[in-house]
Amino acid sequence: MRRDVFQAIADPTRRAILTLIALQAMTPNALAEHFDTSRQAVSKHIKILTECQLVSQEQQGREIYYHFNPQKMKEVADWLAPFQKMWEERFDRLDNILEILKTEKNGK
């Protein structure tokens, strides 16, 4: 089954894993310590994140470290960009309305 970035970030545990490894590369055992679940469950989440290329793995001796791939998150940012522009425009209009109401209130 082909997975995409949006499927990967839909799960709160996977988002938490991404947040952790965005700060520093971690092993599966180190990641599992942060969750109230089994190491196998965390490994399944890591597998999905790896399939979506949100994380990459690096072998260092006997340990495998997982690294965050910020470039892959660009797909999400690019998809959200038009919505962000729309939200900003709406907030700007709201700011203008509030400023007008504030001026009217102070003028009375």
N, C-alpha and C positions, 0 to 999 in steps of 0.2 A: 504494500500500500504506500503510495507516495504521499508524503506529509508536506505541509507548508509551514511557514513561520507562524501564521495566525493560529493554526492548530496547536502548535507548540506553546505559544504564550497564552492560550485559552485556559490552561490549567494553573491554579494558584501555586501549587508546589513547584512547577517548572519555572514560574516567574520568580519564585523565591530562590531557586537554585541559580538562575541567571544573575540575580542581585548579588548573591554570595560570590560567585566566580568572577563577576565584573570587578570586584575589589582585589581578588588575587586568585591565582590558579589553585585548584584544590583536588584532592584525591576523592574517590567515591566514599571511602570510610570517613574522611573529614566532613564531607557533605552530609552523610547520613547522621552524624552526631547532632546536626541542627534540626532534625525532624523526628517526630514521634511515629516513626514507621520503620520498616525493615530496610536493611541495606539493599535487598533485592528490589524493593519498590523504588528506591532512589535510583538504582541502576537502570530500571526501565525508563524512568523519566530522563536520565542522562542519555540513554539510547535514542529516545525521540528527539532530544535537543541536538544530538550529534547528526542524526538523519536529516534534520532541517538545517544543518550547518551553523547553528547558533553557538555551538561549542566545538572546539577541536581538542584532540587528545595528544599528549606528548608523553612518551615513555622516558622515565628517568630512573635508571636502575631497575628495581623491581616494582616501582610505583608508576601508575598512570595518573598524570595530572590533566585536568580539564581546564581549558582556557575559553574565555568569552570571545566571541567574534562580533564586535560592534558593527562591522560593515554589513552583516546580514540583517541587523535590525533596521538598516536604512530602508528596507522594503516597507516596514511598518511606518516609519517616519514619512516616507514618500506618500503612502496611502492616506495618512492622517493630515498631511499638509493642507489640502483644500478645506477640510473641516476646521482646522485651526484658524485659517484665514477667515472663515465664516464666523467662528466664535469671536474672534478679535473684533471684527466689524460690528457684531451685535453688542459686544461690551462697550465699544466706542460710542455707539448710538445711545446706549443706556447711560453712559457717563455724561453725554451731552444733555439728555433729558433731565438727569438729576441736577446738573449744573443750572439748567433753566429753572427748575422748580426751586432750587436753593436761592437763586437770584430773585425770583418772584416773591418768595417768602420773606427775604430780607428787605425787599422793597415795600412791603405792606406795613 
